[in-house]
Every structure is written in C-alpha cells, then in structure tokens.
Amino acid sequence: MVLPGLIKDAGRMIILSKMERIIRQIRRLNRNMNYCDSDKSYLLEQQVLSILMVNDEMLKESELDPEIFTDIRHRRIYQSMKDIYKSKGIVDLIEVAKRNEDIYKLPDYLFALQDQYFSSKNFYAYVDGLREVYKRRKAHEILAKCDKEEITYDEMVSEISKVGVTFAQESNATMLSAVDMYELVTTDNAKIKFVRFASLQEKIGFIENTMNIIAARTSVGKSAFALNLIDDLSRNYKCLYMNMEMTEKELYQRLVSVNSGVPINELIKARQNKTLSNKIIQAINIVRSKKIKVYNGSKSIDGIRKIISRECKDGHCIVFIDYVGYVSTRKRQNDRERVGEVTRELQIMTKDFNCTIFLLAQINREGTEAPTLTNLKDSGELEQSGHAILFLHNPSNDINDQTPEYDLIVAKNRSGRLGKLKIMFYKAIQRFEVM
C-alpha cells in the first residue's frame, strides 16, 4: 500500500524535476544572452507602438502591461497613449509628447515611429515575440536573485512559474451575450448609400468594408466611371481618390463637366462666355461642397495605408485607387507578385480601417469580346480578393461614337446577383447614366 504522503512527495518531486529542467534551460539561455534579446525587444517594441499609433482602436483590445517594454522611453510612450486613448478615444501624439517633455527629442521620435510601416495583421505576432523576450528577461532576473541568495530556491521556482501565468490572465476573450449575438447574426451588412446610382446599387448591393474591382481595357473609360461613382458617393461619405492615371487638370475637368453638363473641350471658352462661365463656377462650387480629397502622383502600398489610416478615422470612408498597376511595394517583384501583394494588403485595410475600396484594374485582352475573370491582368489575386468585380465593356468598340451604350458586367458578387447592366456613356461630358 502506498501512503498518501508518499504520493504527495512523489508528485512534488516530479514537479520539481520538471522545473529544474526548465531552470537549467534558462541558465543555458542566459549564458548566451547578450545584446541580441535587447535588440530584438527594442525592434518589437517599435513595431507594436507604431501599429498602435496608426490604428489606435487596437488599444481597446491590447491589455499589455507597460512593464513588458524594456526601453523606459517606450514604456512611458505606451502608458501615455493608453491613458490618452481612454480619456479622448484617440491617440494624440502631441499630447503624448507634452506628457513626457523630459524625454530628449521625443516629438521627432514619435513622428518617425508613426511614419514606419508595420502591418497590423502581424500585431499579435509582435506582441507574442515581445512577451517571449519579457519572460526570458524576468526569468534571468529571478535566477540572478537566487544566485545572490536574495531569495530561496523554492521562492525562485514559485516566481518563475508565475511569469507565464501573468499572460494567461491578460486575455479579455468573452462569449457574446444572447442579445448581442442575436443582433450580430440577424443584422444585414451595411450597404453603401448611392444617390444618382441608386438603381445600380439595388442590382449589385455593394457593402461596406469590402474591396471591389472595376476593370476595363485601355481607354474604355474606367477612370471616368470611377469619377462618376465618387461624385455620387461623396454626398454621403468622405471619399479619397488616389490619382495615378490622370493629370490633376484632367481629373478636375472631368468632375466639372460631369456636374455642369459643359463638354470638356468647351471649358476653355468660359473666359469669353459669361453664361458658360457661370455654369462652370456653379459646378465648381458643387464639386467643392462634396467630401472629396484627391491625392495625385505615384503611391506605394505603405503610403496608401498611411493616408487611409489618417483619413478614415471619423465615419466610413470610400477609397478609389486608379489604378493597381501603378502601386509599388518595398520588394523587388515581378508584376504578378507585386499586384498580388498590393491586392492582399488593400483587402486587409478594409478590415483594419473603416473603409471600402474600389480598385481599378486593366484587362489583359484586345478585341471586342466580353471580358471574363481570366482576363484580369497580372494577378489571380484580384479575382480571389475582390468582393465584387465589374467589367466596363464597349461591345461596339467604336471609338468615334460619342454616346456609346456600355455593358457593365458583374462577373463576381458575394453579396448580390451576377449579370449585365446597360449604362450610357456621354463622352463629351464624361457622364455615365444607368439605363
């Protein structure tokens, strides 16, 4: 018969034996610890802080203890960001700097951190890495105390065992209440609100926080169609237009023609014609009253992310990118790889930020046949990532026709029907109308 006391002692011996193996492993790690962990921690801390600056809503989910930051400066920055977000609902970097005026050149450092690009999809991987470094650092400190006989062996074992438990208690994962779960599963996804193109929305059903593709052959009018959509959507939403295809003059000429009904080639006659001039001035005031921001020139995917993170904080935002072929990445890639990465990153942005993206793309096909999904140029990723994919198609291919009847082909649609819609393109004034 085995006595209970022996069972208890045997269990304790097994636990101690396991703990001793862990301690031996920690000691081996500590012998190899130099500046590597310190450097790794410093970079991870920068990555975490940079993401929180750009996407401050993640502070709601982040339950990090400031103690996890090795660098005192980073620790104070994080604590200040957390306190300011709690009181204001946003992170104000100027306020962070004011609260830490004694830190040398902190404003410059804060804005340099903000300008770094680290994908928020990697946030929790960075946090896990930071926690791992922290646990090793704490274990090292505890072992050092034992070596100096500041704590007993049993106290050392107890303290080391608590290091990992600390993070297990940080999780704020919960099960939704019955009411919240019912509300979530029975509420329809928020649909984009159109005015002039309400009939188009009725047939397609664009929803918020998605990426949608508008594709066409060269010179068919995809930029003009995108400007018609943004002209309509800007009545209800802040709209951003990343213009990499047209000159600034061409873009505003098109917007003014759409709103005035004055043909583009007639705009230059306004200075000699008062009636024409009044029409144009009225159209300019209409354009200026809408919530449109235009960003001209080439853009990197990092640059687009910074713009979206800055602009899409207050209410839902609609972003048009004209077009995917001009968006660059940091890596040396062929066109297919680059377009694939850009597309994936843009799709992530629709989830990270409160925005819907319309991405313009070029069809890799000549002729008059109706395009299909296989004709999307450079990347199958466009087909995979697009929530809705629209092809703008001119069946007649008559470049002299000033009012061509186009097919708007809905080739993919996760939230509605597929099919074909008839739209009229009034080339002289760059205006599209659903038939």
C-alpha positions as CSV (number, residue, x, y, z in Angstrom):
1,M,0.0,0.0,0.0
2,V,1.3,3.4,-1.0
3,L,0.8,6.1,1.7
4,P,-0.8,9.4,0.6
5,G,2.1,11.3,2.0
6,L,4.5,9.4,-0.4
7,I,2.2,10.1,-3.3
8,K,2.2,13.8,-2.4
9,D,6.0,13.8,-2.1
10,A,6.4,11.9,-5.4
11,G,4.2,14.4,-7.2
12,R,6.2,17.3,-5.7
13,M,9.5,15.6,-6.8
14,I,8.1,15.2,-10.4
15,I,7.1,18.9,-10.5
16,L,10.5,20.0,-9.1
17,S,12.3,17.8,-11.5
18,K,10.4,19.4,-14.4
19,M,11.0,22.8,-13.0
20,E,14.7,22.1,-12.6
21,R,15.0,21.1,-16.2
22,I,13.3,24.4,-17.2
23,I,15.7,26.3,-14.9
24,R,18.7,24.6,-16.5
25,Q,17.4,25.6,-19.9
26,I,17.0,29.2,-18.7
27,R,20.6,29.1,-17.4
28,R,21.9,27.9,-20.7
29,L,19.9,30.7,-22.5
30,N,21.2,33.2,-20.0
31,R,24.8,32.2,-20.7
32,N,24.2,33.0,-24.4
33,M,22.2,36.2,-23.7
34,N,24.0,39.3,-24.9
35,Y,22.6,42.2,-26.8
36,C,20.5,40.0,-29.1
37,D,17.5,39.9,-26.8
38,S,17.8,43.6,-26.1
39,D,17.9,44.5,-29.8
40,K,15.0,42.1,-30.6
41,S,12.9,43.6,-27.8
42,Y,13.7,47.2,-29.0
43,L,12.6,46.4,-32.5
44,L,9.4,44.6,-31.4
45,E,8.6,47.5,-29.1
46,Q,8.9,49.9,-32.0
47,Q,6.7,47.7,-34.2
48,V,4.0,47.4,-31.5
49,L,4.0,51.2,-30.8
50,S,4.0,52.1,-34.5
51,I,0.9,50.0,-35.2
52,L,-0.9,51.4,-32.2
53,M,-0.2,54.9,-33.3
54,V,-1.7,54.3,-36.8
55,N,-4.5,52.1,-35.6
56,D,-5.3,53.4,-32.1
57,E,-8.5,51.4,-31.8
58,M,-6.3,48.4,-31.2
59,L,-5.5,49.9,-27.8
60,K,-9.0,48.7,-26.7
61,E,-8.0,45.1,-27.4
62,S,-4.4,45.5,-26.1
63,E,-4.1,44.6,-22.5
64,L,-0.3,44.9,-22.4
65,D,1.4,45.7,-19.1
66,P,3.7,48.7,-19.7
67,E,6.3,46.6,-17.7
68,I,6.7,44.4,-20.8
69,F,8.6,47.2,-22.6
70,T,12.3,47.0,-21.8
71,D,13.1,50.6,-23.0
72,I,11.9,53.1,-20.4
73,R,11.1,55.6,-23.2
74,H,8.8,53.0,-24.9
75,R,7.2,52.1,-21.6
76,R,6.2,55.7,-20.9
77,I,5.0,56.3,-24.5
78,Y,2.7,53.2,-24.3
79,Q,1.4,54.3,-20.9
80,S,0.7,57.8,-22.2
81,M,-1.0,56.5,-25.3
82,K,-3.2,54.2,-23.3
83,D,-4.2,56.9,-20.8
84,I,-4.9,59.5,-23.6
85,Y,-7.0,57.0,-25.6
86,K,-9.0,56.1,-22.5
87,S,-9.9,59.8,-21.9
88,K,-10.2,61.1,-25.5
89,G,-11.0,58.0,-27.6
90,I,-8.0,58.8,-29.9
91,V,-4.2,58.9,-29.6
92,D,-2.9,62.4,-29.8
93,L,0.9,62.3,-30.3
94,I,1.3,66.0,-29.4
95,E,-0.3,65.2,-26.1
96,V,2.0,62.2,-25.6
97,A,5.0,64.5,-26.2
98,K,3.7,67.1,-23.7
99,R,3.3,64.4,-21.0
100,N,6.9,63.3,-21.5
101,E,8.6,66.6,-22.1
102,D,11.7,65.5,-20.3
103,I,12.5,62.8,-22.9
104,Y,15.0,64.2,-25.3
105,K,13.7,64.9,-28.8
106,L,10.5,62.8,-28.2
107,P,8.3,64.6,-30.8
108,D,10.8,63.7,-33.6
109,Y,11.0,60.2,-32.4
110,L,7.2,59.8,-32.2
111,F,6.6,61.0,-35.7
112,A,9.4,58.9,-37.0
113,L,7.8,55.9,-35.4
114,Q,4.4,56.8,-36.9
115,D,5.9,57.0,-40.4
116,Q,7.3,53.4,-40.1
117,Y,5.1,50.8,-41.8
118,F,4.3,47.6,-40.0
119,S,1.3,45.6,-41.0
120,S,-1.3,45.4,-38.2
121,K,-2.1,41.8,-39.3
122,N,1.3,41.0,-37.6
123,F,0.4,42.9,-34.4
124,Y,-0.2,39.9,-32.2
125,A,2.9,38.1,-33.6
126,Y,4.9,41.1,-32.5
127,V,3.2,41.1,-29.1
128,D,3.9,37.4,-28.7
129,G,7.5,37.9,-29.5
130,L,7.7,40.8,-27.0
131,R,6.2,38.6,-24.3
132,E,8.7,35.9,-25.0
133,V,11.6,38.3,-24.6
134,Y,10.0,39.7,-21.4
135,K,9.6,36.2,-19.9
136,R,13.2,35.4,-20.6
137,R,14.3,38.7,-19.1
138,K,12.2,38.2,-15.9
139,A,13.5,34.6,-15.6
140,H,17.0,35.9,-15.8
141,E,16.3,38.5,-13.1
142,I,14.8,35.8,-10.8
143,L,17.7,33.5,-11.3
144,A,20.1,36.3,-10.6
145,K,18.3,37.0,-7.3
146,C,18.7,33.3,-6.3
147,D,22.4,33.3,-7.2
148,K,22.9,36.3,-4.9
149,E,20.9,34.4,-2.2
150,E,18.3,37.2,-2.1
151,I,15.5,34.6,-2.5
152,T,15.4,30.9,-1.7
153,Y,15.3,28.1,-4.2
154,D,11.6,27.4,-3.6
155,E,10.8,31.1,-4.0
156,M,12.7,31.1,-7.2
157,V,10.7,28.1,-8.5
158,S,7.5,29.8,-7.5
159,E,8.3,33.1,-9.1
160,I,9.4,31.6,-12.4
161,S,6.2,29.5,-12.6
162,K,4.2,32.8,-12.2
163,V,5.9,34.5,-15.2
164,G,3.9,32.6,-17.8
165,V,0.7,32.7,-15.9
166,T,0.8,36.5,-16.0
167,F,0.0,36.5,-19.7
168,A,-2.7,33.8,-19.5
169,Q,-4.6,36.2,-17.2
170,E,-4.4,39.1,-19.7
171,S,-6.9,37.7,-22.2
172,N,-10.1,39.5,-22.5
173,A,-11.8,37.0,-24.7
174,T,-15.5,36.6,-24.0
175,M,-18.6,35.0,-25.3
176,L,-21.2,37.4,-26.6
177,S,-24.4,37.8,-24.7
178,A,-27.5,36.2,-26.2
179,V,-28.9,39.7,-27.2
180,D,-25.6,40.8,-28.8
181,M,-25.2,37.5,-30.7
182,Y,-28.8,37.7,-32.0
183,E,-28.2,41.3,-33.1
184,L,-25.0,40.3,-34.8
185,V,-26.3,37.3,-36.8
186,T,-29.6,38.9,-37.8
187,T,-28.4,42.3,-38.9
188,D,-27.7,42.8,-42.6
189,N,-24.3,44.1,-43.6
190,A,-24.3,47.9,-44.1
191,K,-24.8,48.7,-47.7
192,I,-23.2,51.6,-49.5
193,K,-25.6,54.6,-50.0
194,F,-25.8,55.9,-53.6
195,V,-28.0,58.7,-54.9
196,R,-27.6,59.0,-58.7
197,F,-26.6,55.4,-59.0
198,A,-29.2,54.0,-56.6
199,S,-30.6,51.7,-59.3
200,L,-27.0,50.3,-59.8
201,Q,-26.7,49.7,-56.0
202,E,-30.1,48.0,-56.0
203,K,-28.9,45.5,-58.5
204,I,-25.3,44.9,-57.2
205,G,-25.6,45.6,-53.5
206,F,-22.1,47.0,-52.6
207,I,-21.5,46.6,-48.8
208,E,-19.1,48.5,-46.5
209,N,-15.6,47.3,-45.6
210,T,-15.1,45.4,-48.8
211,M,-12.7,45.7,-51.8
212,N,-14.3,45.9,-55.2
213,I,-12.6,45.8,-58.6
214,I,-13.5,47.9,-61.6
215,A,-11.7,46.7,-64.7
216,A,-11.7,47.6,-68.4
217,R,-9.5,47.6,-71.4
218,T,-7.3,50.6,-72.1
219,S,-9.1,53.9,-73.0
220,V,-12.6,52.5,-72.4
221,G,-13.3,54.9,-69.5
222,K,-12.7,53.2,-66.2
223,S,-11.3,56.4,-64.7
224,A,-14.3,58.4,-65.9
225,F,-16.7,55.7,-64.4
226,A,-14.8,55.8,-61.1
227,L,-15.1,59.6,-61.0
228,N,-18.9,59.4,-61.6
229,L,-19.2,57.0,-58.7
230,I,-17.1,59.2,-56.4
231,D,-19.1,62.2,-57.4
232,D,-22.2,60.4,-56.3
233,L,-20.8,58.8,-53.1
234,S,-19.2,62.0,-51.8
235,R,-22.7,63.3,-50.9
236,N,-22.8,60.8,-48.1
237,Y,-19.2,59.8,-47.4
238,K,-15.7,61.2,-47.2
239,C,-14.1,60.0,-50.4
240,L,-10.4,59.6,-51.3
241,Y,-9.2,59.4,-54.9
242,M,-5.7,58.1,-55.4
243,N,-5.0,59.5,-58.8
244,M,-2.0,57.9,-60.6
245,E,-3.5,57.8,-64.1
246,M,-4.6,61.3,-65.0
247,T,-3.1,64.8,-64.7
248,E,-4.6,67.0,-62.0
249,K,-6.1,69.1,-64.7
250,E,-7.8,66.2,-66.5
251,L,-9.3,65.0,-63.3
252,Y,-10.9,68.3,-62.4
253,Q,-12.0,68.9,-65.9
254,R,-13.9,65.7,-65.8
255,L,-15.5,66.4,-62.5
256,V,-16.6,69.9,-63.6
257,S,-18.0,68.5,-66.9
258,V,-20.0,65.8,-65.1
259,N,-21.6,68.4,-62.8
260,S,-22.1,71.2,-65.3
261,G,-23.0,69.4,-68.5
262,V,-20.4,71.5,-70.3
263,P,-18.3,69.4,-72.7
264,I,-14.6,69.2,-71.7
265,N,-13.5,70.8,-74.9
266,E,-15.8,73.8,-74.2
267,L,-14.3,74.6,-70.8
268,I,-11.6,76.8,-72.2
269,K,-14.2,79.1,-73.8
270,A,-15.6,80.1,-70.4
271,R,-13.5,83.3,-70.2
272,Q,-15.2,84.7,-73.3
273,N,-18.7,83.5,-72.5
274,K,-20.4,84.7,-69.3
275,T,-23.2,82.1,-69.4
276,L,-20.7,79.3,-69.8
277,S,-18.6,80.8,-67.1
278,N,-21.5,80.9,-64.6
279,K,-22.3,77.2,-65.3
280,I,-18.7,76.2,-64.6
281,I,-18.5,78.3,-61.4
282,Q,-21.7,76.7,-60.2
283,A,-20.3,73.2,-61.0
284,I,-17.0,74.1,-59.2
285,N,-19.0,75.1,-56.1
286,I,-20.9,71.8,-56.3
287,V,-17.6,69.8,-56.5
288,R,-16.1,71.7,-53.7
289,S,-19.1,71.1,-51.5
290,K,-18.7,67.4,-51.7
291,K,-16.4,65.4,-49.5
292,I,-13.7,64.5,-52.0
293,K,-10.0,64.5,-51.3
294,V,-7.6,63.9,-54.3
295,Y,-4.1,62.5,-53.8
296,N,-2.1,63.0,-57.0
297,G,1.0,61.1,-58.1
298,S,2.5,57.7,-57.7
299,K,1.9,55.8,-54.5
300,S,3.4,52.9,-52.6
301,I,1.2,50.5,-50.7
302,D,2.8,51.8,-47.5
303,G,1.9,55.4,-48.5
304,I,-1.7,54.4,-49.3
305,R,-2.0,52.7,-45.9
306,K,-0.8,55.9,-44.1
307,I,-3.3,58.0,-46.0
308,I,-6.2,55.7,-45.3
309,S,-5.3,55.3,-41.6
310,R,-5.1,59.1,-41.2
311,E,-8.3,59.9,-43.2
312,C,-10.6,57.1,-42.3
313,K,-10.9,57.7,-38.5
314,D,-14.2,59.7,-38.5
315,G,-17.0,57.8,-40.1
316,H,-17.0,55.4,-43.0
317,C,-14.7,56.3,-45.9
318,I,-14.7,55.3,-49.6
319,V,-11.3,55.0,-51.3
320,F,-10.8,54.8,-55.1
321,I,-7.3,53.7,-56.3
322,D,-6.6,54.5,-60.0
323,Y,-5.0,52.1,-60.7
324,V,-3.4,48.9,-59.3
325,G,-0.7,48.8,-61.9
326,Y,0.9,52.0,-60.5
327,V,1.0,51.0,-56.9
328,S,4.5,50.0,-55.7
329,T,5.8,47.8,-52.9
330,R,9.1,47.7,-51.0
331,K,10.2,44.4,-52.5
332,R,11.8,43.6,-55.9
333,Q,8.9,41.6,-57.5
334,N,7.6,40.8,-60.9
335,D,4.2,42.4,-61.9
336,R,2.2,39.4,-60.8
337,E,3.8,39.2,-57.4
338,R,3.5,42.9,-56.8
339,V,-0.1,43.2,-57.8
340,G,-0.9,40.1,-55.6
341,E,0.8,41.7,-52.6
342,V,-0.9,45.1,-53.2
343,T,-4.3,43.4,-53.5
344,R,-3.9,41.4,-50.3
345,E,-2.8,44.5,-48.4
346,L,-5.7,46.6,-49.6
347,Q,-8.1,43.9,-48.6
348,I,-6.6,43.9,-45.1
349,M,-7.0,47.7,-44.9
350,T,-10.8,47.4,-45.4
351,K,-10.9,45.3,-42.2
352,D,-8.2,47.3,-40.3
353,F,-9.8,50.6,-41.1
354,N,-13.4,51.8,-41.6
355,C,-13.2,52.0,-45.4
356,T,-14.5,50.5,-48.6
357,I,-12.1,50.3,-51.5
358,F,-12.7,50.5,-55.3
359,L,-9.6,49.3,-57.1
360,L,-9.2,50.0,-60.8
361,A,-7.5,47.4,-62.9
362,Q,-6.6,46.8,-66.5
363,I,-7.9,43.9,-68.7
364,N,-5.2,41.9,-70.4
365,R,-7.1,41.4,-73.7
366,E,-7.7,43.0,-77.0
367,G,-10.7,42.8,-79.3
368,T,-14.5,43.2,-78.8
369,E,-15.4,40.0,-76.9
370,A,-16.8,40.5,-73.4
371,P,-14.1,40.1,-70.8
372,T,-14.2,37.4,-68.1
373,L,-12.4,36.9,-64.8
374,T,-9.5,35.2,-66.5
375,N,-8.7,38.4,-68.4
376,L,-7.7,40.3,-65.2
377,K,-4.1,41.5,-65.9
378,D,-1.1,40.3,-63.8
379,S,-2.8,38.5,-60.9
380,G,-5.3,35.8,-59.9
381,E,-5.2,37.5,-56.5
382,L,-7.6,40.2,-57.9
383,E,-10.1,37.6,-58.6
384,Q,-9.7,36.0,-55.2
385,S,-9.8,39.2,-53.1
386,G,-12.5,41.2,-54.9
387,H,-15.8,41.2,-53.2
388,A,-17.5,42.4,-56.4
389,I,-15.7,42.5,-59.8
390,L,-17.2,44.8,-62.5
391,F,-16.1,44.9,-66.1
392,L,-16.8,48.0,-68.2
393,H,-17.3,46.8,-71.8
394,N,-18.0,48.6,-75.0
395,P,-19.5,45.9,-77.3
396,S,-19.3,48.1,-80.4
397,N,-15.7,49.2,-79.9
398,D,-16.5,52.3,-82.0
399,I,-14.1,55.0,-80.8
400,N,-16.0,57.7,-82.8
401,D,-19.3,57.0,-81.0
402,Q,-19.8,59.9,-78.6
403,T,-22.7,58.2,-76.7
404,P,-21.8,54.5,-76.6
405,E,-24.0,52.0,-74.9
406,Y,-21.8,50.1,-72.5
407,D,-22.3,46.7,-70.7
408,L,-21.4,46.8,-67.0
409,I,-20.7,43.1,-66.4
410,V,-21.0,41.9,-62.8
411,A,-18.6,38.9,-63.0
412,K,-18.3,38.3,-59.3
413,N,-20.6,39.4,-56.5
414,R,-20.5,37.9,-53.0
415,S,-23.5,40.0,-51.8
416,G,-25.8,40.0,-54.8
417,R,-26.6,39.0,-58.3
418,L,-24.3,38.4,-61.3
419,G,-25.2,39.6,-64.8
420,K,-25.1,42.5,-67.1
421,L,-26.4,46.1,-66.8
422,K,-26.7,48.7,-69.6
423,I,-25.2,52.1,-69.0
424,M,-24.8,55.1,-71.3
425,F,-21.5,57.0,-71.5
426,Y,-21.8,60.6,-72.6
427,K,-18.1,61.1,-73.6
428,A,-18.2,64.8,-74.2
429,I,-19.2,65.5,-70.6
430,Q,-17.7,62.3,-69.2
431,R,-21.0,61.3,-67.6
432,F,-22.4,57.8,-67.1
433,E,-26.1,57.0,-66.6
434,V,-27.7,53.7,-65.8
435,M,-30.3,52.8,-68.5
